[in-house]
């Protein structure tokens, strides 16, 4: 397995901090190549001699876009995906023998894209629009493709949930934007990884298919946070900040160094996103035995106070 990273040293260090990652690196099953999806010239080496490509890249500090530094959904989700598609096609053509067989070989790679649960052709938000355009480019690329529209993926490195929970370290309440009634089907991050392994290994069951992935529990945002606090053994009231007030504050904060918040980011964190029964049935039918982790089990896997080690969020370690 080959990973693409803007910093191979940083990526190697991150995986080396986990037992499974250390073993994969030591056994040569995982390596990294330096590159950036927004830099087309850096991509051919990354996709050379690969049978499948998983595009799950995202810019730092998402969902807060920073156009001045090219950190936007258009640059990473849309343009980055198009750059990868072009690199795959060009690399396959260069490696293929001449003649009609070359055209068949040129489009033999399997391209898998991690999209968002709220993406649709009609959605006006910049993240949904960029991801929809990326999906359209994938479907029209001529490559074998699989798209996964994923719900909120929570886990040790989930900056959204863990940032909210971090407030409970020093505040007697947990603040959040909006009414907290948005419906969610959060999915444990390890389940996302398990599904992508199945998608690659059983490509005949996933080609030319769009899956919607969520967890087994449907909750409101309030319910999600309360369940996470319970897993931590904490009881904190939730303080709801009206969305209109949050966006008015964000209009000022976006001009500060580092752009701590933007109006679009407020919209992003207050949107819902849930799968339905047909979505779950499609995955279950294609991949028998795949069962997403219950919300309580997933949260306790890394939030329980009596646990330690790499599965703990940094602010709890």
KEKE-3310 file (N, C-alpha, C; in steps of 0.2 Angstrom, whole numbers, plus 5000, padded with zeros to 4 digits):
npx = (5004:5003:5005:5000:5007:5009:5020:5031:5038:5031:5019:5024:5028:5016:5009:5018:5016:5006:5002:4998:5001:5015:5019:5015:5023:5036:5035:5035:5023:5017:5020:5026:5024:5029:5019:5005:4988:4984:4994:4998:5010:5016:5010:5010:5021:5015:5004:5008:5009:4998:4983:4972:4965:4962:4954:4954:4957:4959:4959:4969:4962:4949:4932:4935:4938:4952:4954:4965:4976:4974:4967:4954:4938:4935:4948:4954:4945:4937:4946:4958:4954:4951:4964:4970:4963:4967:4981:4981:4976:4985:4997:4993:4992:5005:5011:5005:5005:5007:4993:4976:4974:4980:4971:4961:4969:4973:4963:4961:4962:4955:4945:4942:4931:4929:4916:4903:4889:4879:4880:4874:4866:4859:4863:4868:4879:4897:4905:4898:4895:4907:4911:4901:4904:4917:4913:4905:4916:4923:4913:4913:4925:4930:4936:4936:4925:4920:4910:4908:4897:4899:4894:4895:4911:4917:4930:4947:4954:4945:4942:4931:4921:4929:4934:4923:4920:4931:4929:4923:4933:4937:4926:4909:4900:4895:4897:4888:4884:4868:4851:4853:4846:4848:4847:4858:4868:4881:4897:4908:4926:4934:4926:4924:4936:4936:4926:4931:4942:4935:4929:4939:4945:4935:4931:4922:4910:4908:4910:4906:4896:4887:4888:4880:4886:4884:4882:4874:4865:4853:4853:4851:4861:4862:4860:4870:4882:4878:4879:4893:4898:4893:4901:4913:4911:4906:4895:4887:4879:4871:4875:4866:4870:4863:4861:4861:4867:4880:4885:4885:4896:4906:4908:4916:4926:4932:4941:4952:4969:4973:4960:4949:4936:4922:4907:4902:4908:4901:4888:4892:4895:4883:4874:4864:4864:4861:4859:4848:4836:4836:4849:4858:4854:4859:4873:4874:4869:4878:4890:4890:4891:4898:4896:4892:4899:4890:4885:4887:4897:4907:4911:4914:4926:4936:4935:4933:4937:4946:4954:4969:4983:4986:4973:4967:4960:4970:4968:4963:4973)
npy = (4994:5011:5027:5044:5059:5076:5078:5066:5062:5067:5059:5046:5046:5048:5036:5027:5029:5021:5004:4995:5002:5003:4990:4988:4997:4992:4979:4982:4984:4996:5011:5028:5042:5058:5071:5081:5083:5095:5098:5094:5089:5081:5069:5058:5048:5044:5036:5026:5010:5005:4997:5001:5017:5027:5041:5052:5064:5079:5097:5106:5111:5111:5113:5126:5136:5143:5154:5162:5155:5144:5134:5126:5118:5117:5118:5106:5095:5095:5100:5093:5079:5078:5080:5069:5059:5062:5060:5046:5041:5045:5039:5025:5024:5027:5015:5005:4993:4995:4998:4992:4985:4993:5004:4997:4993:5005:5011:5003:5005:5006:5018:5025:5035:5046:5054:5065:5064:5073:5077:5082:5085:5097:5104:5119:5123:5126:5115:5104:5106:5106:5093:5086:5089:5083:5070:5069:5070:5059:5049:5051:5047:5035:5026:5012:5014:5019:5026:5033:5040:5047:5048:5058:5054:5048:5047:5044:5055:5064:5080:5088:5082:5080:5092:5099:5091:5094:5106:5103:5101:5112:5120:5123:5118:5113:5121:5124:5127:5132:5123:5109:5099:5092:5078:5063:5050:5044:5037:5025:5028:5017:5008:5014:5012:4998:4996:5001:4993:4981:4986:4987:4975:4967:4971:4968:4969:4982:4991:5005:5010:5019:5021:5024:5028:5025:5025:5013:5019:5032:5048:5064:5079:5084:5072:5065:5071:5070:5057:5055:5062:5055:5043:5047:5049:5060:5074:5087:5102:5107:5121:5131:5140:5153:5150:5161:5171:5166:5165:5179:5183:5175:5182:5192:5186:5179:5187:5188:5183:5167:5164:5159:5156:5154:5160:5150:5139:5138:5134:5122:5114:5113:5106:5092:5074:5059:5041:5030:5016:5009:5012:5006:4993:4990:4990:4979:4969:4968:4966:4955:4952:4963:4975:4990:4998:4999:5015:5018:5008:5012:5025:5022:5015:5024:5034:5031:5034:5025:5020:5020:5026:5025:5027:5036:5053:5068:5078:5071:5062)
npz = (5000:4996:5001:4999:5003:5008:5017:5019:5030:5041:5039:5040:5053:5060:5057:5063:5076:5080:5084:5073:5062:5064:5062:5049:5042:5045:5040:5027:5020:5019:5013:5009:4998:4992:4988:4981:4979:4973:4965:4950:4944:4954:4955:4946:4950:4962:4958:4950:4944:4952:4957:4962:4968:4981:4985:4997:5002:5011:5015:5027:5042:5038:5040:5037:5025:5016:5005:5001:5003:4995:5000:4999:4995:4982:4976:4982:4984:4971:4960:4964:4963:4950:4945:4950:4942:4929:4931:4933:4921:4912:4916:4915:4901:4897:4902:4895:4882:4864:4853:4851:4863:4872:4874:4882:4893:4898:4905:4917:4931:4947:4954:4969:4979:4993:4997:5003:5014:5012:4999:4983:4967:4967:4978:4986:4993:4995:4998:4996:4982:4976:4979:4972:4959:4958:4959:4947:4938:4940:4937:4924:4919:4913:4920:4931:4945:4962:4973:4989:4999:5014:5031:5046:5052:5066:5079:5086:5079:5075:5073:5074:5083:5094:5097:5101:5113:5120:5125:5137:5146:5152:5154:5161:5153:5136:5122:5107:5089:5083:5084:5088:5083:5072:5062:5062:5057:5064:5060:5065:5063:5061:5055:5042:5036:5036:5027:5015:5013:5010:4998:4989:4989:4984:4971:4961:4966:4969:4959:4948:4957:4969:4986:5002:5017:5034:5052:5063:5072:5073:5078:5085:5084:5097:5104:5100:5105:5119:5121:5118:5129:5140:5138:5141:5155:5159:5164:5156:5153:5137:5128:5117:5104:5094:5077:5068:5075:5077:5064:5061:5070:5064:5052:5056:5062:5052:5046:5054:5058:5053:5051:5061:5060:5049:5040:5031:5037:5049:5044:5039:5050:5056:5048:5045:5042:5037:5034:5027:5028:5015:5011:5020:5018:5005:5006:5015:5007:4997:5004:5014:5031:5035:5047:5054:5068:5084:5091:5104:5107:5099:5103:5116:5114:5112:5121:5134:5151:5158:5149:5139:5129:5111:5106:5113:5112:5110:5120:5130:5134)
capx = (5000:5007:5001:5002:5007:5013:5026:5031:5041:5025:5014:5027:5028:5009:5007:5023:5014:5001:5005:4996:5005:5022:5020:5014:5029:5041:5035:5035:5016:5015:5025:5023:5027:5028:5015:5000:4983:4983:5000:4998:5017:5018:5005:5012:5024:5011:4999:5012:5009:4993:4977:4966:4967:4957:4954:4950:4961:4956:4964:4970:4958:4943:4929:4936:4942:4956:4956:4972:4982:4972:4964:4946:4935:4936:4955:4956:4940:4936:4952:4963:4951:4952:4971:4972:4961:4972:4988:4980:4975:4992:5002:4991:4993:5012:5014:5002:5008:5003:4987:4969:4974:4982:4965:4958:4973:4974:4958:4960:4963:4949:4946:4937:4931:4926:4912:4900:4882:4874:4881:4868:4867:4856:4865:4872:4885:4903:4908:4893:4895:4914:4911:4897:4908:4922:4909:4904:4922:4924:4909:4914:4932:4931:4939:4931:4924:4916:4909:4905:4895:4900:4891:4900:4915:4920:4936:4952:4957:4940:4943:4925:4918:4934:4935:4917:4921:4937:4927:4921:4939:4937:4919:4904:4895:4898:4894:4887:4880:4861:4847:4855:4840:4849:4848:4864:4870:4888:4900:4915:4931:4937:4921:4925:4942:4934:4922:4935:4946:4931:4927:4945:4946:4929:4929:4917:4904:4907:4911:4900:4891:4887:4886:4879:4888:4882:4882:4867:4861:4851:4853:4852:4867:4862:4860:4877:4886:4877:4882:4900:4900:4892:4906:4918:4909:4905:4888:4888:4873:4873:4873:4865:4872:4859:4865:4862:4872:4886:4887:4887:4902:4910:4909:4921:4932:4936:4946:4958:4975:4972:4953:4947:4929:4919:4900:4901:4910:4895:4883:4894:4895:4876:4870:4863:4867:4859:4857:4841:4836:4839:4857:4861:4852:4863:4879:4873:4868:4884:4895:4888:4896:4900:4891:4895:4899:4885:4887:4890:4903:4912:4913:4918:4932:4942:4933:4932:4943:4950:4958:4975:4987:4985:4966:4964:4961:4976:4966:4962:4978)
capy = (5000:5017:5033:5051:5064:5082:5077:5059:5061:5067:5053:5040:5047:5047:5029:5024:5030:5016:4997:4992:5006:5002:4984:4988:5000:4987:4973:4984:4984:5003:5016:5035:5046:5065:5074:5085:5083:5101:5099:5088:5086:5077:5063:5052:5043:5041:5032:5022:5003:5004:4994:5005:5023:5030:5048:5054:5070:5085:5102:5107:5116:5110:5116:5133:5137:5149:5155:5165:5149:5139:5129:5126:5112:5117:5116:5099:5090:5095:5100:5087:5073:5079:5079:5062:5055:5063:5056:5039:5039:5046:5034:5019:5024:5026:5009:5000:4991:4999:4995:4992:4983:4999:5008:4994:4993:5012:5012:4997:5006:5006:5024:5025:5042:5047:5060:5067:5062:5079:5079:5081:5089:5103:5107:5125:5124:5125:5108:5099:5108:5104:5086:5084:5090:5078:5064:5069:5069:5052:5044:5051:5046:5029:5022:5009:5019:5018:5032:5032:5046:5045:5052:5060:5049:5050:5043:5048:5060:5068:5086:5091:5080:5080:5099:5101:5088:5097:5112:5101:5100:5118:5124:5119:5117:5112:5126:5122:5131:5129:5120:5103:5094:5089:5070:5061:5043:5044:5031:5024:5028:5010:5005:5017:5009:4991:4995:5002:4987:4977:4988:4986:4967:4964:4976:4966:4970:4989:4995:5009:5010:5024:5019:5029:5024:5028:5020:5009:5023:5038:5052:5071:5082:5084:5066:5062:5074:5068:5050:5055:5064:5049:5038:5050:5049:5067:5077:5094:5104:5109:5128:5132:5147:5153:5150:5168:5175:5163:5168:5186:5183:5172:5187:5196:5181:5176:5192:5188:5179:5160:5163:5154:5154:5158:5159:5144:5134:5137:5131:5115:5110:5113:5102:5085:5070:5052:5036:5027:5009:5006:5013:5000:4986:4990:4988:4973:4964:4967:4964:4951:4951:4970:4978:4995:4998:5003:5021:5018:5005:5016:5030:5020:5012:5028:5040:5029:5037:5020:5018:5024:5024:5029:5028:5042:5060:5071:5082:5066:5057)
capz = (5000:4995:5003:4996:5008:5007:5021:5021:5037:5046:5038:5043:5061:5062:5057:5067:5083:5081:5083:5067:5058:5065:5059:5042:5039:5046:5035:5020:5017:5019:5011:5007:4992:4993:4983:4983:4974:4969:4961:4945:4942:4959:4956:4942:4954:4967:4955:4945:4945:4957:4955:4965:4971:4986:4986:5003:5004:5013:5017:5034:5045:5035:5035:5037:5019:5016:4998:5000:5003:4990:5004:4997:4993:4974:4974:4984:4982:4964:4956:4966:4961:4942:4944:4951:4937:4924:4932:4932:4914:4908:4918:4912:4894:4896:4903:4891:4875:4858:4849:4854:4870:4876:4877:4887:4899:4900:4910:4921:4938:4951:4958:4975:4981:4999:4997:5009:5014:5010:4992:4978:4961:4969:4984:4984:4998:4992:4999:4992:4975:4974:4979:4967:4953:4958:4958:4940:4934:4941:4933:4916:4918:4910:4925:4936:4950:4967:4977:4996:5003:5021:5036:5051:5054:5072:5081:5089:5076:5073:5076:5075:5089:5099:5099:5105:5119:5123:5129:5144:5150:5156:5154:5164:5148:5130:5117:5100:5085:5081:5089:5089:5081:5065:5062:5060:5058:5064:5059:5068:5058:5059:5050:5036:5034:5035:5021:5009:5012:5006:4991:4985:4988:4981:4967:4957:4970:4970:4953:4946:4962:4974:4993:5007:5023:5041:5058:5064:5076:5071:5083:5084:5086:5104:5107:5099:5110:5126:5121:5119:5136:5144:5137:5145:5162:5161:5163:5155:5149:5130:5127:5110:5101:5088:5071:5065:5079:5076:5057:5062:5073:5060:5047:5058:5064:5046:5044:5059:5056:5054:5050:5066:5059:5043:5040:5028:5042:5053:5040:5038:5056:5058:5044:5047:5037:5039:5030:5028:5027:5008:5010:5024:5014:4999:5009:5018:5002:4993:5008:5020:5037:5036:5051:5057:5076:5088:5093:5111:5107:5095:5107:5122:5111:5113:5125:5141:5155:5160:5143:5138:5123:5105:5104:5116:5110:5113:5125:5136:5135)
cpx = (5004:5002:5004:5001:5011:5020:5026:5034:5035:5020:5017:5027:5021:5007:5012:5020:5008:5004:5004:5001:5012:5024:5020:5020:5035:5041:5034:5028:5014:5021:5022:5027:5025:5024:5009:4994:4982:4989:5001:5005:5019:5015:5007:5016:5020:5006:5002:5011:5004:4987:4971:4969:4961:4958:4950:4954:4957:4961:4964:4965:4951:4938:4930:4941:4946:4959:4963:4977:4979:4969:4956:4944:4936:4943:4957:4951:4939:4942:4957:4960:4953:4960:4973:4969:4965:4979:4987:4980:4981:4997:5000:4993:5001:5015:5011:5005:5004:4997:4981:4969:4976:4976:4962:4962:4974:4969:4956:4960:4956:4950:4940:4937:4927:4922:4908:4892:4877:4875:4875:4869:4864:4859:4870:4878:4892:4906:4904:4894:4902:4914:4907:4901:4914:4918:4908:4910:4924:4920:4910:4921:4934:4935:4934:4931:4919:4916:4906:4904:4895:4897:4897:4904:4919:4926:4941:4954:4951:4940:4937:4922:4923:4935:4929:4918:4926:4935:4925:4927:4939:4931:4914:4899:4898:4894:4893:4883:4873:4857:4849:4850:4842:4850:4854:4864:4877:4891:4907:4920:4934:4932:4922:4931:4940:4930:4926:4940:4941:4929:4933:4946:4941:4926:4923:4910:4903:4908:4905:4894:4892:4884:4885:4881:4887:4882:4875:4862:4859:4849:4853:4859:4868:4863:4867:4882:4885:4880:4889:4902:4899:4898:4912:4917:4908:4897:4889:4881:4876:4871:4872:4866:4868:4863:4866:4867:4879:4889:4889:4894:4907:4912:4915:4927:4936:4941:4952:4963:4973:4965:4950:4940:4926:4911:4899:4903:4904:4890:4885:4893:4887:4871:4869:4866:4865:4857:4851:4842:4839:4847:4860:4860:4857:4870:4879:4872:4874:4890:4893:4893:4898:4894:4894:4894:4893:4888:4890:4896:4909:4915:4917:4925:4938:4941:4933:4938:4948:4954:4964:4978:4984:4978:4963:4965:4967:4974:4964:4967:4982)
cpy = (5006:5023:5039:5056:5070:5082:5069:5058:5062:5061:5047:5040:5046:5040:5025:5024:5025:5009:4994:4996:5004:4995:4984:4992:4995:4981:4976:4984:4991:5007:5023:5038:5053:5067:5078:5085:5089:5103:5093:5085:5081:5070:5057:5046:5040:5035:5026:5015:5001:5001:4998:5012:5025:5037:5050:5060:5076:5091:5103:5112:5116:5110:5123:5134:5144:5150:5158:5160:5143:5133:5129:5119:5112:5115:5108:5094:5089:5094:5094:5081:5073:5077:5072:5057:5056:5059:5049:5037:5040:5041:5027:5019:5023:5019:5003:4999:4995:4995:4995:4990:4988:5003:5004:4994:5000:5014:5006:4999:5007:5013:5024:5032:5042:5054:5061:5066:5067:5081:5078:5086:5096:5107:5113:5126:5122:5118:5103:5100:5105:5096:5083:5084:5085:5071:5063:5067:5062:5047:5045:5050:5040:5024:5018:5013:5016:5024:5031:5039:5045:5050:5054:5054:5051:5045:5047:5054:5065:5075:5090:5089:5081:5087:5101:5097:5091:5103:5110:5100:5107:5123:5120:5117:5116:5116:5123:5126:5128:5125:5113:5097:5091:5081:5068:5053:5042:5037:5031:5024:5022:5007:5008:5013:5002:4991:4996:4996:4982:4979:4987:4979:4964:4969:4974:4968:4978:4993:4998:5009:5016:5021:5025:5026:5028:5023:5017:5014:5030:5043:5060:5073:5082:5077:5063:5065:5071:5060:5050:5057:5058:5044:5041:5050:5056:5069:5084:5096:5107:5116:5129:5139:5148:5154:5157:5172:5172:5165:5175:5187:5180:5177:5191:5192:5179:5181:5192:5183:5172:5159:5157:5152:5158:5156:5152:5138:5133:5133:5123:5111:5110:5109:5095:5081:5062:5048:5034:5019:5006:5007:5007:4994:4985:4987:4981:4967:4963:4964:4961:4951:4958:4973:4983:4995:5002:5010:5021:5014:5008:5021:5028:5017:5017:5034:5038:5032:5032:5017:5023:5022:5028:5030:5034:5049:5063:5075:5077:5062:5059)
cpz = (5000:4997:5001:5002:5006:5011:5022:5028:5042:5045:5041:5051:5064:5063:5062:5075:5085:5080:5076:5062:5058:5061:5052:5039:5040:5041:5028:5016:5016:5017:5009:5002:4993:4987:4986:4978:4970:4965:4956:4944:4948:4959:4952:4946:4959:4964:4950:4948:4951:4953:4957:4968:4975:4987:4992:5006:5006:5015:5024:5036:5042:5041:5034:5030:5020:5009:4996:5000:4999:4994:5004:4995:4985:4973:4976:4982:4974:4960:4958:4964:4953:4941:4945:4945:4931:4925:4931:4925:4910:4910:4915:4905:4893:4897:4899:4884:4870:4856:4853:4861:4874:4879:4882:4894:4902:4905:4915:4929:4941:4955:4963:4978:4988:4998:5003:5008:5012:5002:4987:4972:4963:4974:4983:4988:4994:4992:4995:4984:4972:4974:4974:4960:4952:4956:4950:4936:4935:4937:4926:4914:4913:4914:4929:4942:4956:4971:4984:4999:5010:5026:5041:5053:5060:5074:5084:5086:5073:5076:5077:5082:5095:5102:5103:5112:5123:5127:5136:5149:5155:5157:5158:5159:5141:5125:5110:5096:5083:5086:5091:5088:5075:5066:5059:5061:5058:5063:5061:5062:5056:5054:5043:5033:5032:5028:5015:5008:5008:4999:4987:4984:4984:4976:4962:4960:4971:4964:4951:4951:4967:4981:4997:5014:5029:5046:5059:5069:5073:5077:5081:5086:5094:5107:5106:5104:5117:5126:5122:5126:5141:5144:5141:5153:5164:5160:5162:5151:5142:5130:5119:5108:5095:5082:5068:5069:5078:5069:5057:5065:5068:5054:5049:5059:5058:5043:5049:5056:5058:5053:5054:5064:5053:5043:5036:5033:5047:5050:5040:5044:5059:5054:5046:5041:5040:5034:5031:5026:5020:5008:5014:5021:5008:5001:5011:5013:4998:4997:5014:5025:5039:5041:5055:5065:5079:5090:5100:5111:5104:5100:5113:5120:5112:5118:5133:5145:5157:5155:5142:5131:5117:5103:5108:5113:5113:5120:5131:5138:5141)
residu = (UNK:UNK:UNK:UNK:UNK:UNK:UNK:UNK:UNK:UNK:UNK:UNK:UNK:UNK:UNK:UNK:UNK:UNK:UNK:UNK:UNK:UNK:UNK:UNK:UNK:UNK:UNK:UNK:UNK:UNK:UNK:UNK:UNK:UNK:UNK:UNK:UNK:UNK:UNK:UNK:UNK:UNK:UNK:UNK:UNK:UNK:UNK:UNK:UNK:UNK:UNK:UNK:UNK:UNK:UNK:UNK:UNK:UNK:UNK:UNK:UNK:UNK:UNK:UNK:UNK:UNK:UNK:UNK:UNK:UNK:UNK:UNK:UNK:UNK:UNK:UNK:UNK:UNK:UNK:UNK:UNK:UNK:UNK:UNK:UNK:UNK:UNK:UNK:UNK:UNK:UNK:UNK:UNK:UNK:UNK:UNK:UNK:UNK:UNK:UNK:UNK:UNK:UNK:UNK:UNK:UNK:UNK:UNK:UNK:UNK:UNK:UNK:UNK:UNK:UNK:UNK:UNK:UNK:UNK:UNK:UNK:UNK:UNK:UNK:UNK:UNK:UNK:UNK:UNK:UNK:UNK:UNK:UNK:UNK:UNK:UNK:UNK:UNK:UNK:UNK:UNK:UNK:UNK:UNK:UNK:UNK:UNK:UNK:UNK:UNK:UNK:UNK:UNK:UNK:UNK:UNK:UNK:UNK:UNK:UNK:UNK:UNK:UNK:UNK:UNK:UNK:UNK:UNK:UNK:UNK:UNK:UNK:UNK:UNK:UNK:UNK:UNK:UNK:UNK:UNK:UNK:UNK:UNK:UNK:UNK:UNK:UNK:UNK:UNK:UNK:UNK:UNK:UNK:UNK:UNK:UNK:UNK:UNK:UNK:UNK:UNK:UNK:UNK:UNK:UNK:UNK:UNK:UNK:UNK:UNK:UNK:UNK:UNK:UNK:UNK:UNK:UNK:UNK:UNK:UNK:UNK:UNK:UNK:UNK:UNK:UNK:UNK:UNK:UNK:UNK:UNK:UNK:UNK:UNK:UNK:UNK:UNK:UNK:UNK:UNK:UNK:UNK:UNK:UNK:UNK:UNK:UNK:UNK:UNK:UNK:UNK:UNK:UNK:UNK:UNK:UNK:UNK:UNK:UNK:UNK:UNK:UNK:UNK:UNK:UNK:UNK:UNK:UNK:UNK:UNK:UNK:UNK:UNK:UNK:UNK:UNK:UNK:UNK:UNK:UNK:UNK:UNK:UNK:UNK:UNK:UNK:UNK:UNK:UNK:UNK:UNK:UNK:UNK:UNK:UNK:UNK:UNK:UNK:UNK:UNK:UNK:UNK:UNK:UNK:UNK:UNK:UNK:UNK:UNK:UNK:UNK:UNK:UNK:UNK:UNK:UNK:UNK)
# end
